[in-house]
Amino acid sequence: ESEIKPIWDLTSFSELQDWTLAAAGFIHYGQSKGIKDLAHQEVMPILRNGYDENLMIAKEFFQLAKSIDA
């Protein structure tokens, strides 16, 4: 007898963990590269596709992430 098991997409949890670790690195050790890299990964598709609604927010978010890495 074969039991069907659901498959769960844990991508969101993995992404949350990435952001959590990056934030912890920044808070505890002043390492901002993780946040900058994640921001770049999230913002670049928006900038590339030019979604008008989110474009300004994405640009501001990316500038903030870059500024803490300076």
MIDOSE-1310 file (N, C-alpha, C; in nm, 2 decimals, decimal comma, always signed):
residues 70
esei	+0,08/-0,12/+0,00/+0,00/+0,00/+0,00/+0,09/+0,12/+0,00; +0,07/+0,20/-0,10/+0,15/+0,33/-0,11/+0,07/+0,45/-0,06; +0,13/+0,52/+0,03/+0,07/+0,63/+0,08/+0,12/+0,76/+0,01; +0,03/+0,84/-0,03/+0,07/+0,96/-0,10/+0,10/+1,07/+0,00
kpiw	+0,22/+1,12/-0,01/+0,27/+1,23/+0,08/+0,27/+1,36/+0,01; +0,23/+1,47/+0,07/+0,23/+1,60/+0,01/+0,37/+1,65/+0,00; +0,40/+1,73/-0,10/+0,53/+1,79/-0,12/+0,51/+1,94/-0,08; +0,59/+1,99/+0,01/+0,58/+2,12/+0,06/+0,69/+2,21/+0,00
dlts	+0,66/+2,32/-0,05/+0,76/+2,41/-0,10/+0,81/+2,50/+0,01; +0,93/+2,48/+0,05/+0,99/+2,55/+0,17/+1,08/+2,66/+0,12; +1,07/+2,71/+0,00/+1,15/+2,81/-0,05/+1,14/+2,94/+0,03; +1,02/+2,98/+0,07/+0,99/+3,10/+0,14/+1,07/+3,09/+0,28
fsel	+1,06/+2,98/+0,34/+1,13/+2,96/+0,47/+1,28/+2,97/+0,45; +1,33/+2,91/+0,34/+1,47/+2,92/+0,32/+1,52/+3,06/+0,29; +1,44/+3,14/+0,22/+1,47/+3,28/+0,19/+1,46/+3,36/+0,32; +1,37/+3,33/+0,41/+1,36/+3,40/+0,54/+1,48/+3,37/+0,62
qdwt	+1,52/+3,25/+0,62/+1,64/+3,21/+0,69/+1,77/+3,28/+0,64; +1,78/+3,30/+0,51/+1,89/+3,37/+0,45/+1,89/+3,52/+0,50; +1,77/+3,58/+0,50/+1,76/+3,72/+0,54/+1,79/+3,73/+0,69; +1,75/+3,63/+0,77/+1,77/+3,63/+0,92/+1,92/+3,62/+0,95
laaa	+1,99/+3,53/+0,88/+2,13/+3,51/+0,90/+2,21/+3,64/+0,85; +2,16/+3,70/+0,74/+2,23/+3,82/+0,70/+2,21/+3,93/+0,80; +2,09/+3,94/+0,85/+2,06/+4,05/+0,95/+2,14/+4,02/+1,08; +2,15/+3,90/+1,12/+2,23/+3,86/+1,24/+2,37/+3,89/+1,22
gfih	+2,43/+3,86/+1,10/+2,57/+3,90/+1,07/+2,59/+4,05/+1,08; +2,50/+4,12/+1,04/+2,51/+4,27/+1,04/+2,50/+4,32/+1,18; +2,40/+4,27/+1,26/+2,38/+4,32/+1,40/+2,50/+4,28/+1,49; +2,54/+4,16/+1,48/+2,65/+4,11/+1,57/+2,79/+4,14/+1,53
ygqs	+2,81/+4,14/+1,40/+2,95/+4,15/+1,35/+2,97/+4,27/+1,25; +2,87/+4,34/+1,22/+2,88/+4,46/+1,13/+2,90/+4,41/+0,99; +2,88/+4,29/+0,95/+2,90/+4,24/+0,82/+2,77/+4,27/+0,74; +2,79/+4,36/+0,64/+2,67/+4,40/+0,56/+2,66/+4,33/+0,42
kgik	+2,76/+4,26/+0,38/+2,77/+4,20/+0,25/+2,65/+4,11/+0,23; +2,61/+4,03/+0,33/+2,49/+3,94/+0,31/+2,37/+4,01/+0,28; +2,34/+4,12/+0,35/+2,22/+4,20/+0,32/+2,23/+4,26/+0,18; +2,35/+4,32/+0,15/+2,36/+4,38/+0,02/+2,34/+4,28/-0,10
dlah	+2,40/+4,16/-0,08/+2,38/+4,05/-0,18/+2,24/+4,01/-0,20; +2,17/+3,99/-0,08/+2,03/+3,95/-0,09/+1,94/+4,06/-0,15; +1,97/+4,18/-0,12/+1,89/+4,29/-0,17/+1,92/+4,30/-0,32; +2,04/+4,28/-0,37/+2,07/+4,28/-0,51/+1,99/+4,17/-0,58
qevm	+1,99/+4,05/-0,52/+1,92/+3,93/-0,58/+1,77/+3,96/-0,59; +1,71/+4,03/-0,49/+1,57/+4,05/-0,50/+1,53/+4,17/-0,59; +1,61/+4,27/-0,59/+1,58/+4,40/-0,65/+1,61/+4,39/-0,80; +1,72/+4,33/-0,84/+1,76/+4,33/-0,98/+1,65/+4,28/-1,08
pilr	+1,57/+4,18/-1,05/+1,47/+4,14/-1,15/+1,36/+4,25/-1,16; +1,33/+4,32/-1,05/+1,23/+4,43/-1,06/+1,29/+4,54/-1,15; +1,41/+4,58/-1,12/+1,47/+4,68/-1,20/+1,49/+4,64/-1,35; +1,52/+4,52/-1,37/+1,53/+4,47/-1,51/+1,40/+4,47/-1,59
ngyd	+1,29/+4,43/-1,52/+1,16/+4,43/-1,58/+1,09/+4,56/-1,58; +1,14/+4,65/-1,50/+1,08/+4,79/-1,49/+0,94/+4,80/-1,45; +0,90/+4,72/-1,35/+0,76/+4,74/-1,30/+0,75/+4,87/-1,24; +0,67/+4,96/-1,30/+0,65/+5,10/-1,25/+0,61/+5,11/-1,11
enlm	+0,52/+5,03/-1,06/+0,47/+5,04/-0,93/+0,57/+5,01/-0,82; +0,66/+4,92/-0,85/+0,76/+4,88/-0,75/+0,90/+4,94/-0,77; +0,92/+5,00/-0,89/+1,05/+5,05/-0,93/+1,12/+5,14/-0,83; +1,05/+5,24/-0,79/+1,10/+5,34/-0,69/+1,14/+5,28/-0,56
iake	+1,05/+5,19/-0,51/+1,07/+5,13/-0,38/+1,20/+5,04/-0,39; +1,20/+4,96/-0,50/+1,32/+4,87/-0,52/+1,45/+4,95/-0,53; +1,45/+5,06/-0,60/+1,57/+5,14/-0,61/+1,61/+5,20/-0,47; +1,52/+5,25/-0,40/+1,55/+5,30/-0,26/+1,60/+5,19/-0,17
ffql	+1,54/+5,07/-0,18/+1,58/+4,96/-0,10/+1,73/+4,92/-0,13; +1,75/+4,91/-0,26/+1,89/+4,87/-0,30/+1,99/+4,98/-0,26; +1,96/+5,10/-0,27/+2,05/+5,21/-0,23/+2,08/+5,20/-0,08; +1,97/+5,17/+0,00/+1,99/+5,15/+0,14/+2,09/+5,04/+0,17
aksi	+2,07/+4,92/+0,10/+2,15/+4,81/+0,12/+2,29/+4,84/+0,08; +2,31/+4,91/-0,03/+2,45/+4,95/-0,07/+2,51/+5,04/+0,03; +2,44/+5,13/+0,08/+2,49/+5,23/+0,17/+2,55/+5,17/+0,30; +2,48/+5,06/+0,35/+2,53/+5,00/+0,47/+2,65/+4,91/+0,45
da	+2,68/+4,89/+0,32/+2,80/+4,80/+0,29/+2,92/+4,89/+0,26; +2,90/+5,02/+0,26/+3,01/+5,11/+0,23/+3,12/+5,11/+0,34
